Amino acid sequence: MALLSNYFRYFIRLAYLGTNYHGWQIQTNGISVQEVLDLALCKILGKPLKTLGCGRTDTGVHARSFYAHFDIDTAHTERDSLVYK
């Protein structure tokens, strides 16, 4: 977590099986990993946000070590809880 002006930046390391997704990046022709992650984080944190990934994957491609980050205007004080969710 790093302070970016009035925002806090959180970094996420994740792995995923891309079989049922149209790649990492949000797109109009199918569901993506980024879309699912953004919706889950919005639900958990109660605020709209967008993640930014370190790259892209194609439809059906898996990732072992993928990094993303998001910025939010409040610090999440229950980091262990956030990691668990």
N, CA, C and O atoms as CSV, one atom per row, in Angstrom:
chain,resi,resn,atom,element,x,y,z
A,1,MET,N,N,0.853,-1.167,0.000
A,1,MET,CA,C,0.000,0.000,0.000
A,1,MET,C,C,0.899,1.229,0.000
A,1,MET,O,O,1.803,1.330,0.830
A,2,ALA,N,N,0.667,2.161,-0.912
A,2,ALA,CA,C,1.434,3.387,-1.000
A,2,ALA,C,C,0.468,4.566,-1.094
A,2,ALA,O,O,-0.580,4.462,-1.731
A,3,LEU,N,N,0.818,5.688,-0.461
A,3,LEU,CA,C,-0.027,6.875,-0.519
A,3,LEU,C,C,0.252,7.625,-1.811
A,3,LEU,O,O,1.403,7.962,-2.089
A,4,LEU,N,N,-0.770,7.889,-2.598
A,4,LEU,CA,C,-0.660,8.598,-3.865
A,4,LEU,C,C,-1.566,9.806,-3.766
A,4,LEU,O,O,-2.775,9.684,-3.960
A,5,SER,N,N,-1.009,10.978,-3.468
A,5,SER,CA,C,-1.754,12.193,-3.150
A,5,SER,C,C,-2.829,11.848,-2.115
A,5,SER,O,O,-2.487,11.495,-0.987
A,6,ASN,N,N,-4.094,11.938,-2.458
A,6,ASN,CA,C,-5.156,11.623,-1.495
A,6,ASN,C,C,-5.699,10.221,-1.681
A,6,ASN,O,O,-6.794,9.914,-1.210
A,7,TYR,N,N,-4.957,9.372,-2.354
A,7,TYR,CA,C,-5.405,8.006,-2.621
A,7,TYR,C,C,-4.400,7.008,-2.073
A,7,TYR,O,O,-3.222,7.319,-1.898
A,8,PHE,N,N,-4.876,5.827,-1.811
A,8,PHE,CA,C,-4.019,4.728,-1.396
A,8,PHE,C,C,-3.972,3.735,-2.539
A,8,PHE,O,O,-5.005,3.397,-3.116
A,9,ARG,N,N,-2.785,3.269,-2.868
A,9,ARG,CA,C,-2.614,2.306,-3.955
A,9,ARG,C,C,-2.364,0.932,-3.360
A,9,ARG,O,O,-1.465,0.743,-2.541
A,10,TYR,N,N,-3.179,-0.024,-3.789
A,10,TYR,CA,C,-3.045,-1.412,-3.356
A,10,TYR,C,C,-2.585,-2.258,-4.531
A,10,TYR,O,O,-3.080,-2.111,-5.648
A,11,PHE,N,N,-1.644,-3.136,-4.270
A,11,PHE,CA,C,-1.119,-4.042,-5.290
A,11,PHE,C,C,-1.638,-5.447,-5.018
A,11,PHE,O,O,-1.753,-5.870,-3.868
A,12,ILE,N,N,-1.950,-6.162,-6.093
A,12,ILE,CA,C,-2.503,-7.508,-5.982
A,12,ILE,C,C,-1.654,-8.446,-6.837
A,12,ILE,O,O,-1.361,-8.149,-7.995
A,13,ARG,N,N,-1.268,-9.562,-6.263
A,13,ARG,CA,C,-0.641,-10.633,-7.041
A,13,ARG,C,C,-1.658,-11.758,-7.114
A,13,ARG,O,O,-2.138,-12.228,-6.082
A,14,LEU,N,N,-1.991,-12.192,-8.316
A,14,LEU,CA,C,-3.000,-13.219,-8.463
A,14,LEU,C,C,-2.613,-14.233,-9.518
A,14,LEU,O,O,-1.733,-13.996,-10.346
A,15,ALA,N,N,-3.279,-15.350,-9.473
A,15,ALA,CA,C,-3.173,-16.395,-10.487
A,15,ALA,C,C,-4.591,-16.755,-10.884
A,15,ALA,O,O,-5.508,-16.680,-10.067
A,16,TYR,N,N,-4.771,-17.145,-12.132
A,16,TYR,CA,C,-6.118,-17.520,-12.557
A,16,TYR,C,C,-6.088,-18.522,-13.689
A,16,TYR,O,O,-5.132,-18.602,-14.461
A,17,LEU,N,N,-7.167,-19.286,-13.763
A,17,LEU,CA,C,-7.406,-20.192,-14.879
A,17,LEU,C,C,-8.308,-19.434,-15.846
A,17,LEU,O,O,-9.444,-19.101,-15.507
A,18,GLY,N,N,-7.816,-19.167,-17.022
A,18,GLY,CA,C,-8.521,-18.320,-17.969
A,18,GLY,C,C,-9.485,-19.033,-18.890
A,18,GLY,O,O,-10.025,-18.419,-19.810
A,19,THR,N,N,-9.713,-20.305,-18.666
A,19,THR,CA,C,-10.548,-21.115,-19.557
A,19,THR,C,C,-11.890,-20.465,-19.865
A,19,THR,O,O,-12.319,-20.467,-21.019
A,20,ASN,N,N,-12.553,-19.916,-18.874
A,20,ASN,CA,C,-13.894,-19.368,-19.057
A,20,ASN,C,C,-13.924,-17.860,-19.274
A,20,ASN,O,O,-14.988,-17.247,-19.199
A,21,TYR,N,N,-12.772,-17.258,-19.543
A,21,TYR,CA,C,-12.690,-15.803,-19.667
A,21,TYR,C,C,-12.134,-15.386,-21.024
A,21,TYR,O,O,-11.396,-16.127,-21.674
A,22,HIS,N,N,-12.508,-14.193,-21.422
A,22,HIS,CA,C,-12.002,-13.603,-22.664
A,22,HIS,C,C,-10.768,-12.763,-22.358
A,22,HIS,O,O,-10.689,-11.599,-22.752
A,23,GLY,N,N,-9.821,-13.345,-21.666
A,23,GLY,CA,C,-8.576,-12.671,-21.332
A,23,GLY,C,C,-8.679,-11.829,-20.076
A,23,GLY,O,O,-9.681,-11.866,-19.362
A,24,TRP,N,N,-7.627,-11.072,-19.820
A,24,TRP,CA,C,-7.564,-10.221,-18.633
A,24,TRP,C,C,-8.426,-8.978,-18.797
A,24,TRP,O,O,-9.247,-8.677,-17.931
A,25,GLN,N,N,-8.252,-8.263,-19.882
A,25,GLN,CA,C,-8.786,-6.914,-20.035
A,25,GLN,C,C,-10.286,-6.874,-20.334
A,25,GLN,O,O,-10.798,-7.686,-21.105
A,26,ILE,N,N,-10.981,-5.919,-19.713
A,26,ILE,CA,C,-12.414,-5.736,-19.941
A,26,ILE,C,C,-12.666,-5.470,-21.425
A,26,ILE,O,O,-11.973,-4.671,-22.054
A,27,GLN,N,N,-13.671,-6.155,-21.968
A,27,GLN,CA,C,-14.052,-5.972,-23.362
A,27,GLN,C,C,-15.540,-6.260,-23.539
A,27,GLN,O,O,-16.177,-6.851,-22.668
A,28,THR,N,N,-16.070,-5.843,-24.653
A,28,THR,CA,C,-17.517,-5.930,-24.869
A,28,THR,C,C,-17.986,-7.315,-25.298
A,28,THR,O,O,-19.169,-7.625,-25.157
A,29,ASN,N,N,-17.102,-8.147,-25.813
A,29,ASN,CA,C,-17.542,-9.426,-26.388
A,29,ASN,C,C,-17.526,-10.605,-25.421
A,29,ASN,O,O,-17.775,-11.734,-25.843
A,30,GLY,N,N,-17.244,-10.386,-24.157
A,30,GLY,CA,C,-17.250,-11.492,-23.207
A,30,GLY,C,C,-16.739,-11.065,-21.849
A,30,GLY,O,O,-16.207,-9.968,-21.681
A,31,ILE,N,N,-16.908,-11.942,-20.892
A,31,ILE,CA,C,-16.494,-11.656,-19.520
A,31,ILE,C,C,-14.981,-11.828,-19.385
A,31,ILE,O,O,-14.398,-12.750,-19.956
A,32,SER,N,N,-14.357,-10.935,-18.626
A,32,SER,CA,C,-12.900,-10.968,-18.465
A,32,SER,C,C,-12.532,-11.115,-16.995
A,32,SER,O,O,-13.362,-10.906,-16.111
A,33,VAL,N,N,-11.299,-11.471,-16.749
A,33,VAL,CA,C,-10.798,-11.600,-15.379
A,33,VAL,C,C,-10.847,-10.237,-14.687
A,33,VAL,O,O,-11.256,-10.154,-13.529
A,34,GLN,N,N,-10.443,-9.182,-15.367
A,34,GLN,CA,C,-10.448,-7.836,-14.802
A,34,GLN,C,C,-11.868,-7.424,-14.383
A,34,GLN,O,O,-12.058,-6.839,-13.316
A,35,GLU,N,N,-12.838,-7.727,-15.209
A,35,GLU,CA,C,-14.228,-7.384,-14.903
A,35,GLU,C,C,-14.699,-8.081,-13.623
A,35,GLU,O,O,-15.324,-7.453,-12.769
A,36,VAL,N,N,-14.402,-9.362,-13.494
A,36,VAL,CA,C,-14.806,-10.122,-12.309
A,36,VAL,C,C,-14.091,-9.593,-11.063
A,36,VAL,O,O,-14.710,-9.442,-10.010
A,37,LEU,N,N,-12.806,-9.313,-11.180
A,37,LEU,CA,C,-12.042,-8.783,-10.053
A,37,LEU,C,C,-12.567,-7.415,-9.637
A,37,LEU,O,O,-12.753,-7.166,-8.445
A,38,ASP,N,N,-12.808,-6.526,-10.593
A,38,ASP,CA,C,-13.328,-5.190,-10.278
A,38,ASP,C,C,-14.673,-5.267,-9.560
A,38,ASP,O,O,-14.892,-4.560,-8.576
A,39,LEU,N,N,-15.567,-6.113,-10.042
A,39,LEU,CA,C,-16.884,-6.257,-9.409
A,39,LEU,C,C,-16.753,-6.771,-7.976
A,39,LEU,O,O,-17.442,-6.292,-7.075
A,40,ALA,N,N,-15.873,-7.743,-7.769
A,40,ALA,CA,C,-15.670,-8.294,-6.426
A,40,ALA,C,C,-15.086,-7.238,-5.480
A,40,ALA,O,O,-15.540,-7.109,-4.343
A,41,LEU,N,N,-14.091,-6.488,-5.941
A,41,LEU,CA,C,-13.486,-5.457,-5.096
A,41,LEU,C,C,-14.478,-4.344,-4.778
A,41,LEU,O,O,-14.497,-3.833,-3.658
A,42,CYS,N,N,-15.293,-3.967,-5.742
A,42,CYS,CA,C,-16.321,-2.942,-5.505
A,42,CYS,C,C,-17.310,-3.410,-4.444
A,42,CYS,O,O,-17.737,-2.631,-3.592
A,43,LYS,N,N,-17.662,-4.669,-4.503
A,43,LYS,CA,C,-18.597,-5.236,-3.528
A,43,LYS,C,C,-17.966,-5.260,-2.134
A,43,LYS,O,O,-18.616,-4.897,-1.154
A,44,ILE,N,N,-16.718,-5.680,-2.041
A,44,ILE,CA,C,-16.019,-5.784,-0.757
A,44,ILE,C,C,-15.767,-4.404,-0.148
A,44,ILE,O,O,-15.995,-4.195,1.043
A,45,LEU,N,N,-15.294,-3.461,-0.972
A,45,LEU,CA,C,-14.886,-2.147,-0.469
A,45,LEU,C,C,-16.015,-1.123,-0.458
A,45,LEU,O,O,-15.893,-0.074,0.174
A,46,GLY,N,N,-17.116,-1.418,-1.153
A,46,GLY,CA,C,-18.245,-0.505,-1.173
A,46,GLY,C,C,-18.016,0.771,-1.946
A,46,GLY,O,O,-18.679,1.780,-1.705
A,47,LYS,N,N,-17.074,0.728,-2.881
A,47,LYS,CA,C,-16.758,1.907,-3.700
A,47,LYS,C,C,-16.443,1.458,-5.116
A,47,LYS,O,O,-15.894,0.376,-5.323
A,48,PRO,N,N,-16.791,2.292,-6.093
A,48,PRO,CA,C,-16.428,1.952,-7.474
A,48,PRO,C,C,-14.914,2.099,-7.667
A,48,PRO,O,O,-14.309,3.045,-7.162
A,49,LEU,N,N,-14.318,1.174,-8.388
A,49,LEU,CA,C,-12.884,1.258,-8.678
A,49,LEU,C,C,-12.563,0.459,-9.929
A,49,LEU,O,O,-13.356,-0.366,-10.381
A,50,LYS,N,N,-11.406,0.716,-10.469
A,50,LYS,CA,C,-10.915,0.005,-11.653
A,50,LYS,C,C,-9.503,-0.477,-11.357
A,50,LYS,O,O,-8.675,0.281,-10.852
A,51,THR,N,N,-9.234,-1.726,-11.668
A,51,THR,CA,C,-7.884,-2.242,-11.529
A,51,THR,C,C,-7.111,-1.966,-12.810
A,51,THR,O,O,-7.689,-1.772,-13.880
A,52,LEU,N,N,-5.805,-1.954,-12.676
A,52,LEU,CA,C,-4.921,-1.823,-13.821
A,52,LEU,C,C,-3.951,-2.992,-13.763
A,52,LEU,O,O,-3.218,-3.146,-12.786
A,53,GLY,N,N,-3.942,-3.813,-14.802
A,53,GLY,CA,C,-3.099,-4.999,-14.827
A,53,GLY,C,C,-1.730,-4.733,-15.424
A,53,GLY,O,O,-1.519,-3.727,-16.100
A,54,CYS,N,N,-0.809,-5.638,-15.168
A,54,CYS,CA,C,0.569,-5.501,-15.652
A,54,CYS,C,C,0.701,-5.870,-17.120
A,54,CYS,O,O,1.750,-5.641,-17.722
A,55,GLY,N,N,-0.338,-6.433,-17.700
A,55,GLY,CA,C,-0.281,-6.848,-19.101
A,55,GLY,C,C,-1.637,-7.365,-19.523
A,55,GLY,O,O,-2.662,-6.999,-18.949
A,56,ARG,N,N,-1.634,-8.214,-20.522
A,56,ARG,CA,C,-2.877,-8.782,-21.026
A,56,ARG,C,C,-2.685,-10.265,-21.270
A,56,ARG,O,O,-1.567,-10.744,-21.459
A,57,THR,N,N,-3.800,-10.983,-21.264
A,57,THR,CA,C,-3.780,-12.370,-21.713
A,57,THR,C,C,-4.905,-12.534,-22.726
A,57,THR,O,O,-5.888,-11.794,-22.704
A,58,ASP,N,N,-4.752,-13.493,-23.597
A,58,ASP,CA,C,-5.766,-13.780,-24.606
A,58,ASP,C,C,-6.851,-14.664,-24.020
A,58,ASP,O,O,-6.731,-15.155,-22.898
A,59,THR,N,N,-7.899,-14.860,-24.782
A,59,THR,CA,C,-9.007,-15.726,-24.379
A,59,THR,C,C,-8.492,-17.115,-24.022
A,59,THR,O,O,-7.730,-17.724,-24.773
A,60,GLY,N,N,-8.922,-17.604,-22.862
A,60,GLY,CA,C,-8.579,-18.954,-22.442
A,60,GLY,C,C,-7.198,-19.142,-21.860
A,60,GLY,O,O,-6.849,-20.257,-21.471
A,61,VAL,N,N,-6.395,-18.087,-21.787
A,61,VAL,CA,C,-5.020,-18.204,-21.295
A,61,VAL,C,C,-4.997,-18.085,-19.774
A,61,VAL,O,O,-5.706,-17.260,-19.196
A,62,HIS,N,N,-4.180,-18.912,-19.133
A,62,HIS,CA,C,-4.032,-18.916,-17.681
A,62,HIS,C,C,-2.865,-18.015,-17.275
A,62,HIS,O,O,-2.003,-17.689,-18.091
A,63,ALA,N,N,-2.854,-17.621,-16.006
A,63,ALA,CA,C,-1.745,-16.826,-15.474
A,63,ALA,C,C,-1.322,-17.406,-14.130
A,63,ALA,O,O,-2.162,-17.663,-13.267
A,64,ARG,N,N,-0.031,-17.610,-13.955
A,64,ARG,CA,C,0.505,-18.104,-12.684
A,64,ARG,C,C,0.848,-16.969,-11.738
A,64,ARG,O,O,0.659,-17.087,-10.527
A,65,SER,N,N,1.347,-15.881,-12.277
A,65,SER,CA,C,1.767,-14.744,-11.463
A,65,SER,C,C,1.453,-13.473,-12.238
A,65,SER,O,O,2.217,-13.067,-13.114
A,66,PHE,N,N,0.334,-12.853,-11.914
A,66,PHE,CA,C,-0.136,-11.660,-12.610
A,66,PHE,C,C,-0.305,-10.567,-11.562
A,66,PHE,O,O,-0.781,-10.829,-10.457
A,67,TYR,N,N,0.080,-9.354,-11.902
A,67,TYR,CA,C,0.012,-8.246,-10.951
A,67,TYR,C,C,-0.956,-7.183,-11.445
A,67,TYR,O,O,-1.048,-6.897,-12.639
A,68,ALA,N,N,-1.671,-6.609,-10.492
A,68,ALA,CA,C,-2.587,-5.513,-10.791
A,68,ALA,C,C,-2.553,-4.550,-9.607
A,68,ALA,O,O,-2.071,-4.890,-8.526
A,69,HIS,N,N,-3.069,-3.348,-9.830
A,69,HIS,CA,C,-3.207,-2.408,-8.716
A,69,HIS,C,C,-4.494,-1.614,-8.885
A,69,HIS,O,O,-5.079,-1.558,-9.967
A,70,PHE,N,N,-4.915,-1.004,-7.784
A,70,PHE,CA,C,-6.044,-0.090,-7.824
A,70,PHE,C,C,-5.807,1.009,-6.804
A,70,PHE,O,O,-5.087,0.816,-5.824
A,71,ASP,N,N,-6.414,2.155,-7.037
A,71,ASP,CA,C,-6.326,3.293,-6.132
A,71,ASP,C,C,-7.694,3.525,-5.504
A,71,ASP,O,O,-8.725,3.391,-6.162
A,72,ILE,N,N,-7.686,3.871,-4.228
A,72,ILE,CA,C,-8.934,4.147,-3.520
A,72,ILE,C,C,-8.671,5.271,-2.522
A,72,ILE,O,O,-7.556,5.418,-2.021
A,73,ASP,N,N,-9.691,6.054,-2.242
A,73,ASP,CA,C,-9.509,7.255,-1.423
A,73,ASP,C,C,-9.490,7.010,0.084
A,73,ASP,O,O,-9.345,7.958,0.854
A,74,THR,N,N,-9.630,5.784,0.510
A,74,THR,CA,C,-9.556,5.475,1.936
A,74,THR,C,C,-8.658,4.264,2.158
A,74,THR,O,O,-8.596,3.351,1.335
A,75,ALA,N,N,-7.969,4.284,3.289
A,75,ALA,CA,C,-7.134,3.135,3.637
A,75,ALA,C,C,-8.030,2.026,4.171
A,75,ALA,O,O,-8.949,2.292,4.945
A,76,HIS,N,N,-7.779,0.819,3.778
A,76,HIS,CA,C,-8.532,-0.327,4.295
A,76,HIS,C,C,-7.775,-0.826,5.507
A,76,HIS,O,O,-6.694,-1.401,5.382
A,77,THR,N,N,-8.340,-0.605,6.676
A,77,THR,CA,C,-7.621,-0.908,7.915
A,77,THR,C,C,-7.584,-2.391,8.237
A,77,THR,O,O,-6.763,-2.828,9.043
A,78,GLU,N,N,-8.449,-3.161,7.628
A,78,GLU,CA,C,-8.494,-4.596,7.891
A,78,GLU,C,C,-7.847,-5.360,6.719
A,78,GLU,O,O,-8.519,-6.101,6.002
A,79,ARG,N,N,-6.547,-5.166,6.543
A,79,ARG,CA,C,-5.856,-5.762,5.402
A,79,ARG,C,C,-5.940,-7.277,5.386
A,79,ARG,O,O,-6.106,-7.870,4.320
A,80,ASP,N,N,-5.830,-7.920,6.547
A,80,ASP,CA,C,-5.914,-9.377,6.590
A,80,ASP,C,C,-7.273,-9.847,6.089
A,80,ASP,O,O,-7.367,-10.834,5.359
A,81,SER,N,N,-8.312,-9.145,6.481
A,81,SER,CA,C,-9.656,-9.470,6.037
A,81,SER,C,C,-9.778,-9.287,4.514
A,81,SER,O,O,-10.390,-10.110,3.834
A,82,LEU,N,N,-9.204,-8.229,3.998
A,82,LEU,CA,C,-9.254,-7.963,2.557
A,82,LEU,C,C,-8.526,-9.054,1.783
A,82,LEU,O,O,-9.021,-9.510,0.752
A,83,VAL,N,N,-7.377,-9.474,2.255
A,83,VAL,CA,C,-6.609,-10.527,1.599
A,83,VAL,C,C,-7.403,-11.820,1.607
A,83,VAL,O,O,-7.427,-12.530,0.601
A,84,TYR,N,N,-8.048,-12.142,2.708
A,84,TYR,CA,C,-8.844,-13.366,2.810
A,84,TYR,C,C,-9.987,-13.359,1.815
A,84,TYR,O,O,-10.249,-14.373,1.167
A,85,LYS,N,N,-10.665,-12.244,1.684
A,85,LYS,CA,C,-11.830,-12.145,0.801
A,85,LYS,C,C,-11.407,-12.217,-0.634
A,85,LYS,O,O,-12.249,-12.151,-1.530
